[in-house]
Amino acid sequence: MTINNTDDRNDEPSELELSRFLPYRLSVVSNLVSRAFARRYETAFGLSIPEWRVMAVLGRYAPASSADICQRTAMDKAKVSRAVTRLVAAGYVTRKDNPIDQRQNVLGLTRDGRRIYRQIVPLAFATEREVLEGLNAEEVAQLDQLLTKLHARAATLAPGEGGDAPD
C-alpha cells in the first residue's frame, strides 16, 4: 500500500511524500508519544528515555542481561550500556557477574529502582489512555491487531533487530 504519488509506467511511486510514508509516520507518532510520556518521568525522576526503557524491562523481566534489554527494546548496545551505567550510579539498578557466562552481567532493580518503577507505571498507563482517547474500543482493538501484524512483518524484514512482540 503506497500512499504516495505513483508513476503511470509502473506502480512504484515517482516521488516520496515523506508525510505519507509509513516508516516515517510510525516514527513520528512513536517519537511524539515517547516524548510526551518522557516529560512526565523526566521531570519527576530525572530519567532519560533509554534509562526508563531499561527500568521498564527490568521491572517486568529481571533478572536480565544487557543483551536481553537490547532485544526487548530494539535499542543498540551502546545506548543500553550508557543507560545501565547511569542507573547503576544513581542506585536504581544492580549489576552482577553472570555465574554461567562471565562475559555478561545480570541486571536487576534495586529497592529504590523498584519504588520509582512502581511510581512511573501509572504515568505510562495514563499516557497510553490519553493517546488512545480519540479512538473507540473497536478502533483500539483494531490498532492493536494492526500493530501486531506490522511488527511481525517488520521482524521478518529485519531479523535479529530486537523489539520483542508485545505481551
C-alpha positions as CSV (number, residue, x, y, z in Angstrom):
1,M,0.0,0.0,0.0
2,T,1.7,3.1,-1.2
3,I,0.1,6.3,-0.3
4,N,2.5,8.5,-2.4
5,N,2.1,9.7,-6.0
6,T,2.6,6.9,-8.5
7,D,4.2,6.9,-11.9
8,D,1.9,5.6,-14.6
9,R,4.6,3.4,-16.2
10,N,4.7,1.2,-13.1
11,D,3.0,1.2,-9.8
12,E,6.1,2.5,-8.0
13,P,5.9,6.0,-6.5
14,S,7.5,8.7,-8.7
15,E,8.1,10.9,-5.7
16,L,8.3,10.3,-2.0
17,E,5.9,12.3,0.1
18,L,7.5,11.9,3.4
19,S,4.5,12.8,5.4
20,R,2.6,9.9,3.9
21,F,5.4,7.4,4.0
22,L,4.6,4.6,6.5
23,P,8.0,4.2,8.2
24,Y,8.2,8.0,8.7
25,R,4.7,8.3,10.1
26,L,5.2,5.4,12.5
27,S,8.5,7.0,13.7
28,V,6.9,10.4,14.1
29,V,4.0,9.1,16.1
30,S,6.3,6.9,18.2
31,N,8.6,9.8,19.0
32,L,5.8,12.2,19.9
33,V,4.2,9.7,22.3
34,S,7.6,8.8,23.8
35,R,8.4,12.5,24.3
36,A,5.0,13.2,25.9
37,F,5.5,10.4,28.3
38,A,9.2,11.2,28.9
39,R,8.3,14.8,30.0
40,R,6.4,13.3,32.9
41,Y,9.0,10.9,34.3
42,E,12.0,13.1,33.3
43,T,10.7,16.0,35.4
44,A,9.7,13.8,38.3
45,F,12.6,11.4,38.4
46,G,15.4,12.7,36.1
47,L,15.4,9.7,33.8
48,S,16.0,9.7,30.1
49,I,14.0,7.7,27.6
50,P,16.7,4.9,27.4
51,E,17.0,4.8,31.2
52,W,13.2,4.4,31.6
53,R,13.2,1.7,28.9
54,V,15.9,-0.2,30.8
55,M,14.0,0.1,34.0
56,A,10.7,-0.9,32.3
57,V,12.3,-4.1,31.0
58,L,13.9,-4.9,34.4
59,G,10.6,-4.1,36.2
60,R,8.9,-6.8,34.1
61,Y,11.7,-9.3,33.3
62,A,14.5,-9.1,35.8
63,P,16.9,-10.6,36.2
64,A,18.1,-9.7,32.7
65,S,21.2,-9.1,30.7
66,S,22.1,-6.0,28.6
67,A,21.6,-8.3,25.6
68,D,18.0,-9.1,26.8
69,I,17.3,-5.4,27.2
70,C,18.6,-4.7,23.7
71,Q,16.4,-7.4,22.3
72,R,13.3,-6.2,24.1
73,T,13.7,-2.5,23.4
74,A,15.4,-2.5,20.0
75,M,18.0,-0.1,21.4
76,D,21.6,-0.6,20.4
77,K,24.2,-1.9,22.8
78,A,26.0,1.4,23.4
79,K,22.7,3.2,24.3
80,V,21.8,0.4,26.7
81,S,25.3,0.3,28.2
82,R,25.2,4.1,28.9
83,A,21.8,3.9,30.4
84,V,22.7,1.0,32.6
85,T,25.9,2.8,33.8
86,R,23.9,5.9,34.8
87,L,21.2,3.8,36.5
88,V,23.8,1.8,38.5
89,A,25.5,5.1,39.5
90,A,22.1,6.5,40.6
91,G,21.4,3.4,42.7
92,Y,18.4,2.2,40.7
93,V,20.0,-0.9,39.1
94,T,22.2,-3.7,40.3
95,R,24.8,-5.2,38.1
96,K,26.3,-8.6,39.0
97,D,28.5,-11.1,37.1
98,N,26.6,-13.9,35.4
99,P,27.8,-17.1,37.0
100,I,27.1,-19.0,33.9
101,D,28.6,-16.6,31.3
102,Q,31.3,-14.3,32.7
103,R,31.0,-12.1,29.6
104,Q,27.6,-11.0,30.6
105,N,26.2,-9.2,33.6
106,V,22.9,-9.9,35.4
107,L,20.9,-6.7,35.9
108,G,18.0,-6.0,38.3
109,L,16.3,-3.1,40.0
110,T,17.3,-2.0,43.5
111,R,14.8,-1.2,46.1
112,D,14.9,2.5,45.0
113,G,14.6,1.4,41.4
114,R,11.5,-0.7,42.1
115,R,10.0,2.2,44.0
116,I,10.5,4.5,41.0
117,Y,9.3,1.9,38.6
118,R,6.1,1.5,40.6
119,Q,5.6,5.3,40.5
120,I,6.2,5.6,36.8
121,V,3.9,2.7,35.6
122,P,0.7,4.6,36.4
123,L,2.1,7.5,34.4
124,A,2.7,5.1,31.5
125,F,-0.9,3.9,31.6
126,A,-2.3,7.4,31.9
127,T,-0.3,8.5,28.9
128,E,-1.5,5.5,26.9
129,R,-5.1,6.3,27.8
130,E,-4.6,9.9,26.7
131,V,-3.1,8.9,23.4
132,L,-6.0,6.4,22.7
133,E,-8.7,8.8,23.9
134,G,-9.6,9.7,20.4
135,L,-10.4,6.1,19.4
136,N,-13.3,3.9,20.3
137,A,-12.9,0.4,21.8
138,E,-13.2,-1.2,18.3
139,E,-10.5,1.1,16.9
140,V,-8.2,0.4,19.8
141,A,-8.6,-3.4,19.2
142,Q,-8.0,-2.9,15.5
143,L,-5.0,-0.7,16.1
144,D,-3.6,-3.5,18.4
145,Q,-4.2,-6.1,15.7
146,L,-2.6,-4.0,13.0
147,L,0.4,-3.1,15.1
148,T,0.9,-6.8,15.9
149,K,0.8,-7.7,12.2
150,L,3.1,-4.8,11.2
151,H,5.5,-5.9,13.9
152,A,5.6,-9.5,12.8
153,R,6.1,-8.5,9.2
154,A,8.8,-5.9,10.0
155,A,10.6,-8.6,12.1
156,T,10.8,-10.8,9.0
157,L,12.3,-8.0,7.1
158,A,14.9,-7.1,9.8
159,P,15.5,-10.3,11.6
160,G,17.5,-10.1,14.8
161,E,17.0,-6.4,15.2
162,G,15.2,-6.7,18.5
163,G,12.0,-5.3,19.8
164,D,10.0,-8.2,21.2
165,A,6.4,-8.6,20.3
166,P,4.0,-7.1,22.8
167,D,3.0,-9.3,25.7
